[in-house]
Amino acid sequence: MTETASIARPDLAGKITYDPLDSKVTSNPYPHYAQLREVAPVHWIDSMKGFVVSRWDDVIQVLQDGKTFSSAQFWPELLGEYDPVPEVPPMISMDPPGHMRTRKLANKAFVPSRVGALNDKIRRVANELIDDIIAKHGKEGEFDFVWEFSALFPVSVIADVLGVDIERRVDFKHWVDDLLSAGNRAAYGPERLAAIAKTSKDIRAYFEDVYERRAANPGDDLISGFILAEVNGERLTKSEVLSMAILLLIGGVETTTNLLSITFTHMKRLPGLQEAVRANPEKIPQMFEEMLRYDGPVQMLFRHTTCDTVLNDVAIPKNTLVMLLLGSANHDERKFEHSEEFDLERNPSEIMSFGQGPHFCLGSYLSRMEARTAVEILLERFEDLMPISGEPEWMDSYFARGPKGLQVRFKAR
């Protein structure tokens, strides 16, 4: 099954149209990525005061060269003054070998054996959410797929892993969305910025309370494990535990939520996609691999140069922001044939959606398993489940991508 992208490229001979602070661009960045790849693969973006990198080979080169392209300013660049724990660098903003100390601890939660043990819980959460939808709306009607399923499903799982209160799962989703929207802070007015600042304080206050409870009465959850763990004879500081917990909450909520919501959006846009996986459920995993390539939930990563360097014949000075367009690399025609088309049979062997190199996403296995299980159960329990529109309102973020909401019609079996 193959479908072409719905929006044509801009005039490749004209002015570069990509601006990550323009919501009209980020609602569908792919035509703008194509223009960058064609005429300016390493290009200065004045609104961000940095270079964007759009081709696969160049993105790979940057991700694998941590000495020249440092991660140390990733989180500060994304969140700025709205970082809830600014006094310590999060794992995502640490360069090798220093980041391995905390990565080894976090990795214990995401090894395949431990993730596999969550399978029963994942299935139970999915079925409980569907039960709630049917109890609220009846066996036929409409509901918001984002706010009544895809946002609640992964946060319920990661809440159990971390040891936080599942009753606050809607708050978690709002907090995560607000924090990630801080990347667009240059485009916001005082009211929106005040709301983000409040979220930053609220999420820190919540995790400080959890820390105190777990320190006094440890359990078998991940936050308790962080508090008790010793690395080279030293324990993590309170700030390091808070930073890791918030980072894992963000990763555990946003990626799977948006992957599911994006996938169902394209089930409306791509005729025959849902029918194809209903008829052959064994194709659900390869559907997600192609969807991660075609329209992934993480669009960009940040690096900063540690010295003067040259990338694709473009001179980049020391201490310069470099923005890696993962979504563009996944559409690079030099890497993928018919790259702007969704092809259920493609089954790509490599994708950029979870990064590459030493910072490859720890939760990629869990996210894939959650998404696969969710779709299997949704299609089993609903004989009809289709978005009303294939043109939702998209998140205010150039970093994360996903619909703010997605109204669907449904009919339960």
Rosetta blueprint (number, residue, H / E / L):
1 M L
2 T E
3 E E
4 T E
5 A L
6 S L
7 I L
8 A L
9 R L
10 P L
11 D L
12 L L
13 A L
14 G L
15 K L
16 I L
17 T L
18 Y L
19 D L
20 P L
21 L L
22 D L
23 S H
24 K H
25 V H
26 T H
27 S L
28 N L
29 P L
30 Y H
31 P H
32 H H
33 Y H
34 A H
35 Q H
36 L H
37 R H
38 E H
39 V H
40 A L
41 P L
42 V E
43 H E
44 W E
45 I E
46 D L
47 S L
48 M L
49 K L
50 G E
51 F E
52 V E
53 V E
54 S L
55 R L
56 W H
57 D H
58 D H
59 V H
60 I H
61 Q H
62 V H
63 L H
64 Q H
65 D L
66 G L
67 K L
68 T L
69 F E
70 S E
71 S L
72 A L
73 Q L
74 F H
75 W H
76 P H
77 E H
78 L H
79 L H
80 G H
81 E H
82 Y H
83 D L
84 P L
85 V L
86 P L
87 E L
88 V L
89 P L
90 P L
91 M H
92 I H
93 S H
94 M L
95 D L
96 P L
97 P L
98 G L
99 H L
100 M H
101 R H
102 T H
103 R H
104 K H
105 L H
106 A H
107 N H
108 K L
109 A L
110 F L
111 V L
112 P H
113 S H
114 R H
115 V H
116 G H
117 A L
118 L L
119 N H
120 D H
121 K H
122 I H
123 R H
124 R H
125 V H
126 A H
127 N H
128 E H
129 L H
130 I H
131 D H
132 D H
133 I H
134 I H
135 A H
136 K H
137 H H
138 G L
139 K L
140 E E
141 G E
142 E E
143 F E
144 D E
145 F H
146 V H
147 W H
148 E H
149 F H
150 S H
151 A L
152 L H
153 F H
154 P H
155 V H
156 S H
157 V H
158 I H
159 A H
160 D H
161 V H
162 L H
163 G L
164 V L
165 D L
166 I H
167 E H
168 R H
169 R H
170 V H
171 D H
172 F H
173 K H
174 H H
175 W H
176 V H
177 D H
178 D H
179 L H
180 L H
181 S H
182 A H
183 G H
184 N H
185 R H
186 A H
187 A H
188 Y L
189 G L
190 P H
191 E H
192 R H
193 L H
194 A H
195 A H
196 I H
197 A H
198 K H
199 T H
200 S H
201 K H
202 D H
203 I H
204 R H
205 A H
206 Y H
207 F H
208 E H
209 D H
210 V H
211 Y H
212 E H
213 R H
214 R H
215 A H
216 A H
217 N L
218 P L
219 G L
220 D L
221 D L
222 L H
223 I H
224 S H
225 G H
226 F H
227 I H
228 L H
229 A L
230 E E
231 V E
232 N L
233 G L
234 E E
235 R E
236 L L
237 T L
238 K H
239 S H
240 E H
241 V H
242 L H
243 S H
244 M H
245 A H
246 I H
247 L H
248 L H
249 L H
250 I H
251 G H
252 G H
253 V H
254 E H
255 T H
256 T H
257 T H
258 N H
259 L H
260 L H
261 S H
262 I H
263 T H
264 F H
265 T H
266 H H
267 M H
268 K H
269 R H
270 L L
271 P L
272 G L
273 L H
274 Q H
275 E H
276 A H
277 V H
278 R H
279 A H
280 N L
281 P H
282 E H
283 K H
284 I H
285 P H
286 Q H
287 M H
288 F H
289 E H
290 E H
291 M H
292 L H
293 R H
294 Y H
295 D L
296 G L
297 P L
298 V E
299 Q L
300 M E
301 L E
302 F E
303 R E
304 H E
305 T E
306 T L
307 C L
308 D L
309 T E
310 V E
311 L E
312 N L
313 D L
314 V E
315 A E
316 I E
317 P L
318 K L
319 N L
320 T L
321 L E
322 V E
323 M E
324 L E
325 L E
326 L H
327 G H
328 S H
329 A H
330 N L
331 H L
332 D L
333 E L
334 R L
335 K L
336 F L
337 E L
338 H L
339 S L
340 E L
341 E E
342 F E
343 D E
344 L L
345 E L
346 R L
347 N L
348 P L
349 S L
350 E L
351 I L
352 M L
353 S L
354 F L
355 G L
356 Q L
357 G H
358 P H
359 H H
360 F L
361 C L
362 L L
363 G L
364 S H
365 Y H
366 L H
367 S H
368 R H
369 M H
370 E H
371 A H
372 R H
373 T H
374 A H
375 V H
376 E H
377 I H
378 L H
379 L H
380 E H
381 R H
382 F E
383 E E
384 D E
385 L E
386 M E
387 P E
388 I L
389 S L
390 G L
391 E L
392 P L
393 E L
394 W E
395 M L
396 D L
397 S L
398 Y L
399 F L
400 A E
401 R L
402 G L
403 P E
404 K L
405 G L
406 L L
407 Q E
408 V E
409 R E
410 F E
411 K E
412 A E
413 R L
